[in-house]
Amino acid sequence: MTREINIENLKCGGCANTITRELSAMKGVDEVSVDVENSLVKFSAPETIFNLVKEKLSKLGYPEVGSANNVLHKAKSFVSCAVGRIK
């Protein structure tokens, strides 16, 4: 089933690359796409791992809109962004 999550701190293609790579590596997650302009992550996954995907995004620095978005999340998103630009 296709799922969508609006996230915070999404800035560029580097961020999108990191998110795509990390979510695609999760068992049960397929067809990951990231819409940078709308801060939207789309993916196919069963309901049973939906919360795991949200947790993974938060750990990368991209919490769901409406969740806590503290300085640590913002700092992690800068690192994720930089790594995504390199790889």
Secondary structure, DSSP 8 states (H G I E B T S, - for coil): -EEEEEBSS--SHHHHHHHHHHHHTSTT-EEEEEETTTTEEEEE--GGGHHHHHHHHHHHT--BTTS---HHHHHHHHHHHHHHHH-
